Amino acid sequence: REATTVRAVRSMDATVGHGVICTLDECARRAKEADGHEVSIRTLGVLERFDTDTERGTLRATSKSASGADDVHIDVDFSAVRRDEDSAFDGAVRTGSRVCVIGEARRVGDEALFEIRARVVRAMDGLDMRAYGKALEIRRKFLGETPP
């Protein structure tokens, strides 16, 4: 009986993705499919809006999404991001900057609204998006992953 329990835990761990690399529309799709649970994600976006009082902002897709949508936006709660001398948050939070966000995506309420609760934010200005997209495609192919 103990071996069965250990095996069940191992198989459950194997299905839980941590910091899954995805586009903004894939983040929204993952959150929708999670049936109210949070999903761990890592994504890129352009910071379109940031309110220092509420610590909330909006990310816009950095390129055309996999679904073909040009206008993908998602709200982000930055309140959980560290703000000390070792944090890169202050340098990353400028409207118009490309940022990498690691956190949890979740559905908000009963509506089709989604948000990301950011844990880590890094500036990604200067990143070659064509090379990044190609690297992500090659990585997924090598690991046998399908886009989330």
Order of alpha helices (4+ residues) and beta strands (2+ residues): alpha-beta-alpha-beta-beta-beta-alpha-beta-beta-alpha
